[in-house]
Amino acid sequence: MAIAATVLGLVAALFAGQYPAFASFVAGVSASVLATVIVSLAGPAGEKAYQDFLTLGVTTFYPSRNMVPPDEWVDRLSKARERCILLGQAHGEWCLDRRFEPALIDRLTNGVYVEMFFLNPDETAAKVRSKEDGIGVRDTLRRIRRSIIVIWRIREGLPQPAKERLTLWIYDATPSLGVTWIDAEMLITHYLAGATNRTSPALVVEPRPGPNTIYAVYAENVNKIRASFSDKITSEDVEKYIQEETDGHAA
C-alpha cells in the first residue's frame, strides 16, 4: 500500500500542470492510502504519530502545493465569515483564477475583512526570491506588480464600506512561507530555495489549546510581519510599487 501511495503521488505531481482535475483526484486517493498506511499498518507507533499531528493542529498535509485541489483555494475564500488573510509573494495564482474576483467582492460586501500581503518588488528579498523562483522561468517581480494592479483595481471599484474592508500590505522580510488564513483555519505553504512556489509543501492547520501549537506559531508570525515589516498600500503611494509595470504598458 505504501508503494501504491507513492506511485499515485508521483502520478499526481506529473500530471498536475496539464490535467489538474485528474491530478487532484489521484492526489486525494494517494493521501487516503498514506493515511491508511500510517494508522493501520504502522501499529501503535503510527497511531501515536497520527494523533500527535492532530494534537498539534495539523489536519492535512500535501507534499506539493500542486496537489491541493485547484478549486479549493477559492472555495475556502467563499466560506469566509469574518476574516481572510492572504500572505504571499505575488498572489499570481489568485489573480489568474476567474472565480477569485467575484468571490472576493462577495465576501467583502458581506462584511468579511480581507488583508493581502505582497512582497516588496523593489527590495532585496524579492529580488533574491525572483532569482530562485524557477531559476528565471517566472518573473516574480513583474507578477507582484501585476497582481497589485489587479487587486487595487478591484478595491477602487468597491462601494463603501466594502472598500475599507480590503487592506493591501507591502512587506520586506524573508519570503519563507505563504498563508491562506480563513477564519480559524490556515493553509500554509513553505517555499523552497531554487524551486517554484507551486512545488512547495503545504499543510492545513487549525487552532488547538495552548500557546505552542503550530497554528499559534503561524499566527504570531503573520502578526509580526504585519507589525514590523509591512506598510499599508495607500492611494498616495500605490504608484511607486507598480510604476515599472505601468511604464512598460505605456511604452
N, C-alpha and C positions, 0 to 999 in steps of 0.2 A: 504493500500500500504506500509505503514511503517513496518507493521508486516511481510509482504511478503519479503521486502528487508532484514530485519533482519534474517529471516529464510534462505534466499538464501545465505547471508553472512556466516552463520553458516555452511551450507552445503558445501560451497566452502572451508572453513577452514578445515572441517572434511576430505574432500577427496583430499586436496592439496598434500599430500605426495604420495598417491597411484595412483591417477588419475589426474595428473597436468593439462592436457589439458581440461578435464571436469571441474575441479575446476576453471580454468581461465575463461572459458565461463560463468559459474554460477556467478563468482565474477563480471564479466563485466555487466551482467544483473542486479545484486544487486546494483552496483554503479549507473547504469542508473535509476533504480527505486528510489533510495535515492535522486538523483538529482531532479527527478520529484517531489518527496515529498517536498523537501526543497523549490523549486522555485514555484511550482504550488499550493500546499496546505497550505503552511505557510503564504501565503499572502504577503503583503508589507515587513514585517519583514524578511521573508525568502528570498525574492528577495534582500533586502539590505545586508543580511549576505552573500549571494552568490556573490554579487558584491564586497563586502569587501574582500573576498578571492581573487577574480580576481585582485583587486587593489593591494593587497599585493604580487601578483605574483604566488599564489598557483593555479595551473590548474587541478591537480588531487590529490586525497587522497586515500590511501589504509590502512584499519585498520590493515592489516598484510602484511609483505613483501611476504608471500606465495601467496598473491592474485595478485601480479604483474605477468602477463603472462610470462611463462618461457623463451620464445624466445625473449622477449622484451629487455632483458639486452644486448645480443649480437647484436640484431637489432639496438639498439641505437649506439653501438660502430661502427658498419658497416657504419653508416651515418655520422660519424665524418668527418669534413672537415679541421679543424685547430688544435684542441687540444682535449685531453681526460685526465681527472684527476680522478683516482680511489683511494679514501681514504677509507681504511677499516682496518680490523684486520688481517685476514688470506687470504682473496680472494680465499677461497677454492672452492666456487661455480663456480667462473670464470674458475679455472683450471680444474674442472671436466666437464665443458661444451665442447664437442668435436668441437663446432663451434668457440670457443674463439680463439684458436691459429691461424687458418687461417685468421680470421677477423682482429686480432691484426697485423699480419705480413702484410696483405694487406694495412691497414691504415698507418702503419709505412713506407712502401715502396712508399706510395703515398703522403708523406710529412706531415703527421699528427704527432704532438708531443704528446707523452704519458708519464704520470707520474703515478707511483703506490706507495702508501704508505702502509707499513707493520708495525704493532705494534711490538715493540722490544720484542722478546720472552724471553730475559734474564732479563728484568726489572719487577719491582713490578706491574705496571699497567696491563701488560699482564698476570701475574700470578693470579691476582685478577679476571680478566675477564675470565680466563680459568676455575677458580673455579665456577664462576657464570653461564657460558655458558652451559646451560643444566644440571647443577648440576652434572658435571662429566661425562655426556653422551658422550661429544665430547672432544677430546684432542686438545684444541685450540693452545697450544704451538707447538705441532707437526705439526698441519695444517699450521701454519705460516712458519715453516722451510721447509716443503714440497713445499709450494707454491713459496717460494723464489727460491728453486732449479729449479722448473719448469720454472719460468719467466726468471731466469738468463740463463738457457739453451737456451731459445728462443732468448734472447738478443745476446748471444755469437754466435748463428748461423746466425745472420743477417749480410748482407753486409753493408759497409759504403755507405752513411751517415745514413741509416735507423737505424743502431745500436745506434748511438748517439742521436737519437730522443726518445729512450726509457730510461727513468730515473727511477731508483728504490730508494726509500727512506725508512729509518727505523726511527720510531718515538717513543717517550716515552711521552705520555700525556693521560689524562683521555679518554678512548675509548668510547665516548658517542654517536658517530654517524658514519655513512658511507655515502660517497658522490660519486655518479657517475656523473661527470661533463663533459658533451659533448657539446663543443662549448658554446652556450649561454643557456643551459638548464641543470638543476640538478635534479637527482632523489636522494632524501635524505632518509636515514633510521636512526631511533633513537633506540638505544639499550636499553633494559630494564634489570635491575639487576635481576638475577635469572631466566632469560628466554633466550632461544636460539635466535640468531640473526635473524633467519628465521621467527620468530613470531613477530618481532618488527614492529611498524607502519612505513609507508613510504609516502612521498608526492613528487610531481613534482612541481618545481618552475621555473619561468622564470623572466628575469630582467624587472623592471619597473622603471619609473623616480623617482629620489630621493635617498638619502643615507641610509634610514632606512627601505628599503624593505627587505623582507625575503631573496631574492637572494643575496643582498648586504651583509647581516649579515653572511650568509654561506660562501660567497666568502672571506670575511675578515677572517673568522675562519680558512679556509683552508690555506690561505696565512700565517697566524700567525703560524699555526702548521709547515708549511714548514720552515719558517724563524727562529723560536725559539725553536722548539722541535724535529727537524729532522736532520739526517745525510744522505748524499748520500752514497748508497752502491757502492763500487768500487771493482775492481778485487783484490785489496790489502787486503780488509777486509771482503769480502763476506763469506769467510770460517768460520769466527767466529760466524756468525749468523746461520749457518747450520751445524756446527761441530757435535752436538749431534745426528742429524738425519743421517749424513753420517757415523758416528762412529757406529751407530746402524745397518746400512746396511752392513758395513764391518764385523761386528760380526756375 
